[in-house]
Amino acid sequence: MADTSSHLNWLIIRDHNAFLLKRRNINKPFSTEANNLTNLSSYRYSGLVHKKTLGVVPADKGVQVVYKRPKYQNKPSKATVKVTLKHRPRRSLKKLKNIVNANRYRRDLRQAALRRASAILRSQRPASAKKGKAATGAGSSAAAAPKKAE
């Protein structure tokens, strides 16, 4: 499929491929393919048909940006580049934006990539302990028990 256009490839695989998730009462089917930023089955976000694709996946600490180099289109092992961003959240998002803008790499996917990275970084934050819940839980059981009169 390397020599055919991405539009022709999309017309061939758009209705029938292994990554589609079709459900009743959903107009637009979802997709589970790699490098699909929104998980929607559409030509724009498809990671299968384009020579240049961009993906954001969670890493141990931070996010990992995965993109394809079109020069190595016929060599899959050399085609994918993985960059791990382990910095603070704002710095990681700025670096992701620089990767997309400075290399002129699919600028139409910039906002979707930033949203996905932001959601991943937000999910990796430690859960903050609720202050009032522990104190009120112990106090309410003691207050409910009646005191013995002497």
C-alpha positions as CSV (number, residue, x, y, z in Angstrom):
1,M,0.0,0.0,0.0
2,A,3.0,2.2,0.0
3,D,2.8,3.5,-3.6
4,T,-0.9,4.3,-3.5
5,S,-2.4,7.5,-2.2
6,S,-3.6,7.9,1.3
7,H,-7.1,8.8,0.0
8,L,-7.3,5.6,-2.0
9,N,-6.1,3.6,1.0
10,W,-8.8,5.3,3.2
11,L,-11.5,4.5,0.7
12,I,-10.5,0.8,0.9
13,I,-10.3,0.4,4.6
14,R,-12.7,2.9,6.0
15,D,-15.7,0.6,6.4
16,H,-13.9,-2.7,7.1
17,N,-10.8,-3.1,9.2
18,A,-9.8,-4.8,12.4
19,F,-9.6,-1.6,14.4
20,L,-13.2,-0.5,14.0
21,L,-15.6,-0.4,16.9
22,K,-19.1,-0.2,15.6
23,R,-22.1,0.1,18.0
24,R,-25.8,0.7,17.6
25,N,-27.1,4.3,17.8
26,I,-23.6,5.7,17.2
27,N,-23.2,7.6,13.9
28,K,-19.4,7.7,13.8
29,P,-17.6,4.5,14.7
30,F,-14.6,4.5,17.0
31,S,-11.1,3.2,16.1
32,T,-8.5,1.4,18.2
33,E,-5.6,1.8,15.8
34,A,-2.2,3.1,16.9
35,N,-1.4,6.8,16.3
36,N,-5.0,7.8,16.2
37,L,-5.2,10.8,18.6
38,T,-9.0,11.0,19.0
39,N,-9.9,7.3,18.6
40,L,-12.5,8.3,15.9
41,S,-12.6,6.5,12.6
42,S,-11.9,9.3,10.2
43,Y,-9.4,10.1,7.4
44,R,-7.8,13.0,9.2
45,Y,-6.9,11.1,12.4
46,S,-6.2,7.7,10.9
47,G,-2.8,6.2,11.8
48,L,-2.9,3.6,9.1
49,V,-3.2,5.5,5.8
50,H,-0.9,8.5,6.2
51,K,2.8,8.7,5.7
52,K,3.1,11.0,8.6
53,T,1.3,10.1,11.8
54,L,1.4,11.4,15.3
55,G,0.6,9.6,18.5
56,V,0.7,10.4,22.2
57,V,0.8,7.4,24.7
58,P,1.4,7.3,28.4
59,A,4.8,6.5,29.7
60,D,5.9,5.6,33.2
61,K,6.3,9.2,34.2
62,G,5.1,11.6,31.5
63,V,4.1,11.0,27.9
64,Q,5.6,9.4,24.9
65,V,5.3,11.0,21.5
66,V,5.4,8.6,18.6
67,Y,5.6,9.7,15.0
68,K,6.5,8.2,11.7
69,R,9.2,9.4,9.3
70,P,8.0,9.3,5.7
71,K,11.5,8.7,4.4
72,Y,11.5,5.2,5.9
73,Q,8.0,4.3,4.8
74,N,9.0,0.8,3.6
75,K,11.1,0.0,6.7
76,P,8.7,-0.1,9.7
77,S,11.4,-0.6,12.3
78,K,13.2,2.6,11.3
79,A,10.0,4.6,10.5
80,T,8.7,5.1,14.0
81,V,10.4,7.6,16.4
82,K,9.5,7.6,20.1
83,V,10.3,10.6,22.3
84,T,9.6,10.4,26.0
85,L,8.7,13.7,27.7
86,K,9.3,13.4,31.5
87,H,9.4,17.0,32.5
88,R,6.8,19.1,34.3
89,P,3.4,19.1,32.6
90,R,3.7,22.6,31.1
91,R,7.2,22.0,29.8
92,S,6.1,18.7,28.3
93,L,3.2,20.3,26.5
94,K,5.5,23.1,25.2
95,K,8.0,20.5,23.9
96,L,5.2,18.6,22.2
97,K,4.0,21.8,20.6
98,N,7.6,22.5,19.4
99,I,8.0,19.0,17.9
100,V,4.9,19.5,15.8
101,N,5.5,23.2,14.9
102,A,9.2,23.3,14.4
103,N,9.3,20.2,12.2
104,R,6.2,21.3,10.3
105,Y,4.9,17.9,11.2
106,R,1.1,17.5,10.7
107,R,0.2,20.9,12.2
108,D,-3.5,20.0,11.8
109,L,-3.0,17.4,14.6
110,R,-1.4,19.8,17.1
111,Q,-4.5,20.6,19.1
112,A,-5.6,17.0,19.3
113,A,-2.1,15.9,20.4
114,L,-2.0,18.6,23.1
115,R,-5.4,17.6,24.4
116,R,-4.5,14.0,24.6
117,A,-1.2,14.7,26.3
118,S,-2.9,17.0,28.8
119,A,-5.4,14.3,29.7
120,I,-2.7,11.7,30.2
121,L,-0.6,14.1,32.4
122,R,-3.7,14.9,34.4
123,S,-4.4,11.3,35.0
124,Q,-0.9,10.7,36.2
125,R,-1.2,13.3,39.0
126,P,-1.3,11.8,42.5
127,A,-4.8,11.9,44.0
128,S,-5.2,14.5,46.6
129,A,-6.5,13.4,50.0
130,K,-9.8,14.9,51.0
131,K,-9.4,16.9,54.2
132,G,-12.8,16.8,55.7
133,K,-13.9,13.2,55.0
134,A,-11.6,11.4,57.5
135,A,-12.4,13.7,60.5
136,T,-16.1,13.7,59.9
137,G,-16.3,9.9,59.5
138,A,-14.8,9.2,62.9
139,G,-16.6,12.0,64.7
140,S,-20.1,11.1,63.4
141,S,-20.0,7.5,64.8
142,A,-19.0,8.8,68.3
143,A,-21.7,11.5,68.2
144,A,-24.3,9.0,67.3
145,A,-23.7,6.7,70.3
146,P,-25.6,7.9,73.4
147,K,-23.7,8.7,76.5
148,K,-24.4,6.8,79.7
149,A,-25.9,8.8,82.5
150,E,-24.4,8.1,86.0
